[in-house]
Amino acid sequence: MIKQPPFLPISLQEAGDLGIEQFDIILVSGDAYVDHPSFGAGLLGRVLWDAGYTVGI
């Protein structure tokens, strides 16, 4: 399992830097990505990452 990064990856470049070739889950949102519990994509991404999935936004 890959340790949780400071920010979830939003591009293939960032995924490659983390050693991820393919995401398990990709979250698509019309909102800006803000890594804060009051924003759904960031919250869901962190919970899914803790569950062992690789997540891209």
Distance bins in CASP14 RR format, pairs under 12 A and 6 or more apart:
PFRMAT RR
TARGET T0000
AUTHOR 0000-0000-0000
RMODE 2
METHOD distances of the structure
MODEL  1
1 18 0 0 0 0 0 1 0 0 0 0 0
1 20 0 0 0 0 0 1 0 0 0 0 0
1 24 0 0 0 0 0 1 0 0 0 0 0
1 49 0 0 0 0 1 0 0 0 0 0 0
1 50 0 0 0 0 1 0 0 0 0 0 0
1 51 0 0 0 0 1 0 0 0 0 0 0
1 52 1 0 1 0 0 0 0 0 0 0 0
1 53 0 0 0 0 1 0 0 0 0 0 0
1 54 0 0 0 0 1 0 0 0 0 0 0
2 8 0 0 0 0 0 1 0 0 0 0 0
2 9 0 0 0 0 0 1 0 0 0 0 0
2 15 0 0 0 0 0 1 0 0 0 0 0
2 16 0 0 0 0 0 1 0 0 0 0 0
2 17 0 0 0 0 0 1 0 0 0 0 0
2 18 1 0 0 1 0 0 0 0 0 0 0
2 19 1 0 0 1 0 0 0 0 0 0 0
2 20 1 0 0 1 0 0 0 0 0 0 0
2 21 0 0 0 0 0 1 0 0 0 0 0
2 23 0 0 0 0 0 1 0 0 0 0 0
2 24 0 0 0 0 0 1 0 0 0 0 0
2 49 0 0 0 0 1 0 0 0 0 0 0
2 50 0 0 0 0 0 1 0 0 0 0 0
2 52 0 0 0 0 1 0 0 0 0 0 0
2 53 0 0 0 0 0 1 0 0 0 0 0
2 54 1 0 0 1 0 0 0 0 0 0 0
2 55 0 0 0 0 0 1 0 0 0 0 0
3 18 0 0 0 0 1 0 0 0 0 0 0
3 19 0 0 0 0 0 1 0 0 0 0 0
3 49 0 0 0 0 1 0 0 0 0 0 0
3 50 0 0 0 0 0 1 0 0 0 0 0
3 52 0 0 0 0 0 1 0 0 0 0 0
3 54 0 0 0 0 0 1 0 0 0 0 0
4 18 0 0 0 0 1 0 0 0 0 0 0
4 35 0 0 0 0 0 1 0 0 0 0 0
4 42 0 0 0 0 0 1 0 0 0 0 0
4 45 0 0 0 0 1 0 0 0 0 0 0
4 46 1 0 0 1 0 0 0 0 0 0 0
4 47 0 0 0 0 0 1 0 0 0 0 0
4 48 0 0 0 0 0 1 0 0 0 0 0
4 49 1 0 1 0 0 0 0 0 0 0 0
4 50 1 0 0 1 0 0 0 0 0 0 0
4 51 0 0 0 0 0 1 0 0 0 0 0
4 52 0 0 0 0 1 0 0 0 0 0 0
4 53 0 0 0 0 0 1 0 0 0 0 0
4 54 0 0 0 0 0 1 0 0 0 0 0
4 55 0 0 0 0 1 0 0 0 0 0 0
5 14 0 0 0 0 1 0 0 0 0 0 0
5 15 0 0 0 0 1 0 0 0 0 0 0
5 16 0 0 0 0 0 1 0 0 0 0 0
5 17 0 0 0 0 1 0 0 0 0 0 0
5 18 1 0 1 0 0 0 0 0 0 0 0
5 19 0 0 0 0 0 1 0 0 0 0 0
5 20 0 0 0 0 1 0 0 0 0 0 0
5 35 0 0 0 0 1 0 0 0 0 0 0
5 45 0 0 0 0 0 1 0 0 0 0 0
5 46 0 0 0 0 0 1 0 0 0 0 0
5 49 0 0 0 0 1 0 0 0 0 0 0
5 54 0 0 0 0 0 1 0 0 0 0 0
5 55 0 0 0 0 0 1 0 0 0 0 0
5 56 0 0 0 0 0 1 0 0 0 0 0
5 57 0 0 0 0 0 1 0 0 0 0 0
6 14 0 0 0 0 0 1 0 0 0 0 0
6 17 0 0 0 0 0 1 0 0 0 0 0
6 18 0 0 0 0 0 1 0 0 0 0 0
6 35 0 0 0 0 1 0 0 0 0 0 0
6 46 0 0 0 0 0 1 0 0 0 0 0
6 49 0 0 0 0 0 1 0 0 0 0 0
7 14 0 0 0 0 1 0 0 0 0 0 0
7 15 0 0 0 0 0 1 0 0 0 0 0
7 17 0 0 0 0 0 1 0 0 0 0 0
7 18 0 0 0 0 0 1 0 0 0 0 0
7 33 0 0 0 0 1 0 0 0 0 0 0
7 34 0 0 0 0 0 1 0 0 0 0 0
7 35 1 0 1 0 0 0 0 0 0 0 0
7 36 0 0 0 0 0 1 0 0 0 0 0
7 41 0 0 0 0 0 1 0 0 0 0 0
7 42 0 0 0 0 1 0 0 0 0 0 0
7 45 0 0 0 0 0 1 0 0 0 0 0
7 46 0 0 0 0 0 1 0 0 0 0 0
7 49 0 0 0 0 0 1 0 0 0 0 0
7 55 0 0 0 0 0 1 0 0 0 0 0
7 56 0 0 0 0 0 1 0 0 0 0 0
7 57 0 0 0 0 1 0 0 0 0 0 0
8 14 0 0 0 0 1 0 0 0 0 0 0
8 15 0 0 0 0 1 0 0 0 0 0 0
8 18 0 0 0 0 1 0 0 0 0 0 0
8 20 0 0 0 0 0 1 0 0 0 0 0
8 23 0 0 0 0 0 1 0 0 0 0 0
8 25 0 0 0 0 0 1 0 0 0 0 0
8 26 0 0 0 0 0 1 0 0 0 0 0
8 27 0 0 0 0 1 0 0 0 0 0 0
8 29 0 0 0 0 0 1 0 0 0 0 0
8 33 1 0 0 1 0 0 0 0 0 0 0
8 34 0 0 0 0 0 1 0 0 0 0 0
8 35 1 0 0 1 0 0 0 0 0 0 0
8 36 0 0 0 0 0 1 0 0 0 0 0
8 39 0 0 0 0 0 1 0 0 0 0 0
8 40 0 0 0 0 0 1 0 0 0 0 0
8 41 0 0 0 0 1 0 0 0 0 0 0
8 42 1 0 0 1 0 0 0 0 0 0 0
8 43 0 0 0 0 0 1 0 0 0 0 0
8 44 0 0 0 0 1 0 0 0 0 0 0
8 45 1 0 1 0 0 0 0 0 0 0 0
8 46 1 0 0 1 0 0 0 0 0 0 0
8 47 0 0 0 0 0 1 0 0 0 0 0
8 48 0 0 0 0 1 0 0 0 0 0 0
8 49 1 0 0 1 0 0 0 0 0 0 0
8 50 0 0 0 0 0 1 0 0 0 0 0
8 53 0 0 0 0 0 1 0 0 0 0 0
8 54 0 0 0 0 1 0 0 0 0 0 0
8 55 1 0 1 0 0 0 0 0 0 0 0
8 56 1 0 1 0 0 0 0 0 0 0 0
8 57 1 0 1 0 0 0 0 0 0 0 0
9 15 1 0 1 0 0 0 0 0 0 0 0
9 16 1 0 0 1 0 0 0 0 0 0 0
9 17 1 0 0 1 0 0 0 0 0 0 0
9 18 1 0 0 1 0 0 0 0 0 0 0
9 19 0 0 0 0 1 0 0 0 0 0 0
9 20 1 0 0 1 0 0 0 0 0 0 0
9 21 0 0 0 0 0 1 0 0 0 0 0
9 22 0 0 0 0 0 1 0 0 0 0 0
9 23 1 0 0 1 0 0 0 0 0 0 0
9 25 0 0 0 0 0 1 0 0 0 0 0
9 26 0 0 0 0 0 1 0 0 0 0 0
9 27 0 0 0 0 0 1 0 0 0 0 0
9 33 0 0 0 0 0 1 0 0 0 0 0
9 35 0 0 0 0 0 1 0 0 0 0 0
9 42 0 0 0 0 0 1 0 0 0 0 0
9 45 0 0 0 0 0 1 0 0 0 0 0
9 49 0 0 0 0 0 1 0 0 0 0 0
9 54 0 0 0 0 1 0 0 0 0 0 0
9 55 1 0 0 1 0 0 0 0 0 0 0
9 56 1 0 1 0 0 0 0 0 0 0 0
9 57 1 0 0 1 0 0 0 0 0 0 0
10 17 0 0 0 0 0 1 0 0 0 0 0
10 18 0 0 0 0 0 1 0 0 0 0 0
10 23 0 0 0 0 0 1 0 0 0 0 0
10 26 0 0 0 0 0 1 0 0 0 0 0
10 27 0 0 0 0 1 0 0 0 0 0 0
10 28 0 0 0 0 0 1 0 0 0 0 0
10 29 0 0 0 0 0 1 0 0 0 0 0
10 32 0 0 0 0 0 1 0 0 0 0 0
10 33 1 0 1 0 0 0 0 0 0 0 0
10 34 0 0 0 0 0 1 0 0 0 0 0
10 35 0 0 0 0 0 1 0 0 0 0 0
10 41 0 0 0 0 1 0 0 0 0 0 0
10 42 0 0 0 0 0 1 0 0 0 0 0
10 45 0 0 0 0 0 1 0 0 0 0 0
10 55 0 0 0 0 0 1 0 0 0 0 0
10 56 1 0 0 1 0 0 0 0 0 0 0
10 57 1 0 1 0 0 0 0 0 0 0 0
11 17 0 0 0 0 1 0 0 0 0 0 0
11 18 0 0 0 0 0 1 0 0 0 0 0
11 20 0 0 0 0 0 1 0 0 0 0 0
11 23 0 0 0 0 0 1 0 0 0 0 0
11 26 0 0 0 0 0 1 0 0 0 0 0
11 33 0 0 0 0 0 1 0 0 0 0 0
11 56 0 0 0 0 1 0 0 0 0 0 0
11 57 0 0 0 0 1 0 0 0 0 0 0
12 18 0 0 0 0 0 1 0 0 0 0 0
12 19 0 0 0 0 0 1 0 0 0 0 0
12 20 0 0 0 0 1 0 0 0 0 0 0
12 21 0 0 0 0 1 0 0 0 0 0 0
12 22 0 0 0 0 1 0 0 0 0 0 0
12 23 0 0 0 0 1 0 0 0 0 0 0
12 26 0 0 0 0 0 1 0 0 0 0 0
12 56 0 0 0 0 1 0 0 0 0 0 0
13 19 0 0 0 0 0 1 0 0 0 0 0
13 20 0 0 0 0 0 1 0 0 0 0 0
14 20 0 0 0 0 1 0 0 0 0 0 0
14 23 0 0 0 0 0 1 0 0 0 0 0
14 33 0 0 0 0 0 1 0 0 0 0 0
14 54 0 0 0 0 0 1 0 0 0 0 0
14 55 0 0 0 0 0 1 0 0 0 0 0
14 56 0 0 0 0 1 0 0 0 0 0 0
14 57 0 0 0 0 1 0 0 0 0 0 0
15 21 1 0 0 1 0 0 0 0 0 0 0
15 22 0 0 0 0 1 0 0 0 0 0 0
15 23 1 0 0 1 0 0 0 0 0 0 0
15 24 0 0 0 0 0 1 0 0 0 0 0
15 26 0 0 0 0 0 1 0 0 0 0 0
15 54 1 0 0 1 0 0 0 0 0 0 0
15 55 0 0 0 0 1 0 0 0 0 0 0
15 56 1 0 0 1 0 0 0 0 0 0 0
15 57 0 0 0 0 0 1 0 0 0 0 0
16 22 0 0 0 0 0 1 0 0 0 0 0
16 23 0 0 0 0 0 1 0 0 0 0 0
16 54 0 0 0 0 0 1 0 0 0 0 0
16 56 0 0 0 0 0 1 0 0 0 0 0
18 49 0 0 0 0 0 1 0 0 0 0 0
18 54 0 0 0 0 1 0 0 0 0 0 0
18 55 0 0 0 0 0 1 0 0 0 0 0
18 56 0 0 0 0 0 1 0 0 0 0 0
19 54 0 0 0 0 1 0 0 0 0 0 0
20 26 0 0 0 0 0 1 0 0 0 0 0
20 49 0 0 0 0 0 1 0 0 0 0 0
20 53 0 0 0 0 0 1 0 0 0 0 0
20 54 1 0 1 0 0 0 0 0 0 0 0
20 55 0 0 0 0 1 0 0 0 0 0 0
20 56 0 0 0 0 1 0 0 0 0 0 0
21 54 0 0 0 0 1 0 0 0 0 0 0
22 53 0 0 0 0 0 1 0 0 0 0 0
22 54 1 0 0 1 0 0 0 0 0 0 0
22 55 0 0 0 0 0 1 0 0 0 0 0
22 56 0 0 0 0 0 1 0 0 0 0 0
23 45 0 0 0 0 0 1 0 0 0 0 0
23 48 0 0 0 0 0 1 0 0 0 0 0
23 49 0 0 0 0 0 1 0 0 0 0 0
23 53 0 0 0 0 1 0 0 0 0 0 0
23 54 1 0 1 0 0 0 0 0 0 0 0
23 55 1 0 0 1 0 0 0 0 0 0 0
23 56 1 0 1 0 0 0 0 0 0 0 0
23 57 0 0 0 0 1 0 0 0 0 0 0
24 45 0 0 0 0 0 1 0 0 0 0 0
24 48 1 0 0 1 0 0 0 0 0 0 0
24 49 0 0 0 0 1 0 0 0 0 0 0
24 51 0 0 0 0 1 0 0 0 0 0 0
24 52 1 0 0 1 0 0 0 0 0 0 0
24 53 1 0 1 0 0 0 0 0 0 0 0
24 54 1 0 1 0 0 0 0 0 0 0 0
24 55 1 0 0 1 0 0 0 0 0 0 0
24 56 0 0 0 0 1 0 0 0 0 0 0
25 41 0 0 0 0 0 1 0 0 0 0 0
25 44 0 0 0 0 1 0 0 0 0 0 0
25 45 1 0 0 1 0 0 0 0 0 0 0
25 46 0 0 0 0 0 1 0 0 0 0 0
25 47 0 0 0 0 0 1 0 0 0 0 0
25 48 1 0 1 0 0 0 0 0 0 0 0
25 49 0 0 0 0 1 0 0 0 0 0 0
25 51 0 0 0 0 1 0 0 0 0 0 0
25 52 0 0 0 0 1 0 0 0 0 0 0
25 53 1 0 1 0 0 0 0 0 0 0 0
25 54 1 0 0 1 0 0 0 0 0 0 0
25 55 1 0 1 0 0 0 0 0 0 0 0
25 56 1 0 0 1 0 0 0 0 0 0 0
25 57 0 0 0 0 1 0 0 0 0 0 0
26 41 0 0 0 0 0 1 0 0 0 0 0
26 44 0 0 0 0 0 1 0 0 0 0 0
26 45 0 0 0 0 0 1 0 0 0 0 0
26 48 0 0 0 0 0 1 0 0 0 0 0
26 53 0 0 0 0 0 1 0 0 0 0 0
26 54 0 0 0 0 1 0 0 0 0 0 0
26 55 1 0 0 1 0 0 0 0 0 0 0
26 56 1 0 1 0 0 0 0 0 0 0 0
26 57 1 0 0 1 0 0 0 0 0 0 0
27 33 0 0 0 0 1 0 0 0 0 0 0
27 39 0 0 0 0 0 1 0 0 0 0 0
27 40 0 0 0 0 1 0 0 0 0 0 0
27 41 1 0 1 0 0 0 0 0 0 0 0
27 42 1 0 0 1 0 0 0 0 0 0 0
27 43 0 0 0 0 0 1 0 0 0 0 0
27 44 1 0 0 1 0 0 0 0 0 0 0
27 45 1 0 0 1 0 0 0 0 0 0 0
27 46 0 0 0 0 0 1 0 0 0 0 0
27 47 0 0 0 0 0 1 0 0 0 0 0
27 48 0 0 0 0 1 0 0 0 0 0 0
27 49 0 0 0 0 0 1 0 0 0 0 0
27 53 0 0 0 0 0 1 0 0 0 0 0
27 54 0 0 0 0 0 1 0 0 0 0 0
27 55 1 0 0 1 0 0 0 0 0 0 0
27 56 1 0 0 1 0 0 0 0 0 0 0
27 57 1 0 1 0 0 0 0 0 0 0 0
28 41 0 0 0 0 1 0 0 0 0 0 0
28 44 0 0 0 0 0 1 0 0 0 0 0
28 55 0 0 0 0 0 1 0 0 0 0 0
28 56 0 0 0 0 1 0 0 0 0 0 0
28 57 1 0 0 1 0 0 0 0 0 0 0
29 39 0 0 0 0 1 0 0 0 0 0 0
29 40 1 0 0 1 0 0 0 0 0 0 0
29 41 1 0 1 0 0 0 0 0 0 0 0
29 42 0 0 0 0 1 0 0 0 0 0 0
29 43 0 0 0 0 0 1 0 0 0 0 0
29 44 0 0 0 0 1 0 0 0 0 0 0
29 45 0 0 0 0 0 1 0 0 0 0 0
29 56 0 0 0 0 0 1 0 0 0 0 0
29 57 1 0 0 1 0 0 0 0 0 0 0
30 39 0 0 0 0 0 1 0 0 0 0 0
30 40 0 0 0 0 0 1 0 0 0 0 0
30 41 0 0 0 0 1 0 0 0 0 0 0
30 57 0 0 0 0 0 1 0 0 0 0 0
31 38 0 0 0 0 0 1 0 0 0 0 0
31 39 1 0 0 1 0 0 0 0 0 0 0
31 40 1 0 0 1 0 0 0 0 0 0 0
31 41 1 0 0 1 0 0 0 0 0 0 0
31 42 0 0 0 0 1 0 0 0 0 0 0
31 43 0 0 0 0 0 1 0 0 0 0 0
31 44 0 0 0 0 0 1 0 0 0 0 0
31 57 0 0 0 0 0 1 0 0 0 0 0
32 39 0 0 0 0 1 0 0 0 0 0 0
32 40 0 0 0 0 0 1 0 0 0 0 0
32 41 0 0 0 0 1 0 0 0 0 0 0
32 42 0 0 0 0 0 1 0 0 0 0 0
32 57 0 0 0 0 0 1 0 0 0 0 0
33 39 1 0 0 1 0 0 0 0 0 0 0
33 40 0 0 0 0 1 0 0 0 0 0 0
33 41 1 0 1 0 0 0 0 0 0 0 0
33 42 1 0 0 1 0 0 0 0 0 0 0
33 43 0 0 0 0 0 1 0 0 0 0 0
33 44 0 0 0 0 0 1 0 0 0 0 0
33 45 0 0 0 0 0 1 0 0 0 0 0
33 46 0 0 0 0 0 1 0 0 0 0 0
33 55 0 0 0 0 0 1 0 0 0 0 0
33 56 0 0 0 0 1 0 0 0 0 0 0
33 57 1 0 1 0 0 0 0 0 0 0 0
34 40 0 0 0 0 1 0 0 0 0 0 0
34 41 0 0 0 0 1 0 0 0 0 0 0
34 42 1 0 0 1 0 0 0 0 0 0 0
34 43 0 0 0 0 0 1 0 0 0 0 0
34 57 0 0 0 0 0 1 0 0 0 0 0
35 41 0 0 0 0 1 0 0 0 0 0 0
35 42 1 0 1 0 0 0 0 0 0 0 0
35 43 0 0 0 0 1 0 0 0 0 0 0
35 44 0 0 0 0 0 1 0 0 0 0 0
35 45 0 0 0 0 1 0 0 0 0 0 0
35 46 1 0 0 1 0 0 0 0 0 0 0
35 49 0 0 0 0 0 1 0 0 0 0 0
35 55 0 0 0 0 0 1 0 0 0 0 0
35 57 0 0 0 0 1 0 0 0 0 0 0
36 42 1 0 0 1 0 0 0 0 0 0 0
36 43 0 0 0 0 1 0 0 0 0 0 0
36 46 0 0 0 0 0 1 0 0 0 0 0
37 43 1 0 1 0 0 0 0 0 0 0 0
37 44 0 0 0 0 0 1 0 0 0 0 0
37 45 0 0 0 0 0 1 0 0 0 0 0
37 46 0 0 0 0 1 0 0 0 0 0 0
37 47 0 0 0 0 0 1 0 0 0 0 0
39 45 0 0 0 0 0 1 0 0 0 0 0
39 46 0 0 0 0 0 1 0 0 0 0 0
39 57 0 0 0 0 0 1 0 0 0 0 0
40 46 0 0 0 0 1 0 0 0 0 0 0
40 47 0 0 0 0 1 0 0 0 0 0 0
40 48 0 0 0 0 0 1 0 0 0 0 0
40 57 0 0 0 0 0 1 0 0 0 0 0
41 47 0 0 0 0 0 1 0 0 0 0 0
41 48 0 0 0 0 0 1 0 0 0 0 0
41 55 0 0 0 0 1 0 0 0 0 0 0
41 56 0 0 0 0 1 0 0 0 0 0 0
41 57 1 0 1 0 0 0 0 0 0 0 0
42 48 0 0 0 0 1 0 0 0 0 0 0
42 49 0 0 0 0 1 0 0 0 0 0 0
42 50 0 0 0 0 0 1 0 0 0 0 0
42 55 0 0 0 0 1 0 0 0 0 0 0
42 56 0 0 0 0 0 1 0 0 0 0 0
42 57 1 0 0 1 0 0 0 0 0 0 0
43 49 0 0 0 0 0 1 0 0 0 0 0
43 50 0 0 0 0 0 1 0 0 0 0 0
43 55 0 0 0 0 0 1 0 0 0 0 0
43 57 0 0 0 0 0 1 0 0 0 0 0
44 50 0 0 0 0 0 1 0 0 0 0 0
44 51 0 0 0 0 0 1 0 0 0 0 0
44 53 0 0 0 0 0 1 0 0 0 0 0
44 55 0 0 0 0 1 0 0 0 0 0 0
44 56 0 0 0 0 0 1 0 0 0 0 0
44 57 0 0 0 0 1 0 0 0 0 0 0
45 51 0 0 0 0 1 0 0 0 0 0 0
45 52 0 0 0 0 0 1 0 0 0 0 0
45 53 0 0 0 0 1 0 0 0 0 0 0
45 54 0 0 0 0 0 1 0 0 0 0 0
45 55 1 0 1 0 0 0 0 0 0 0 0
45 56 1 0 0 1 0 0 0 0 0 0 0
45 57 1 0 0 1 0 0 0 0 0 0 0
46 52 0 0 0 0 0 1 0 0 0 0 0
46 53 0 0 0 0 0 1 0 0 0 0 0
46 55 0 0 0 0 1 0 0 0 0 0 0
46 56 0 0 0 0 0 1 0 0 0 0 0
46 57 0 0 0 0 0 1 0 0 0 0 0
47 53 0 0 0 0 1 0 0 0 0 0 0
47 55 0 0 0 0 1 0 0 0 0 0 0
48 54 0 0 0 0 1 0 0 0 0 0 0
48 55 1 0 1 0 0 0 0 0 0 0 0
48 56 0 0 0 0 1 0 0 0 0 0 0
48 57 0 0 0 0 0 1 0 0 0 0 0
49 55 1 0 1 0 0 0 0 0 0 0 0
49 56 0 0 0 0 1 0 0 0 0 0 0
49 57 0 0 0 0 0 1 0 0 0 0 0
END
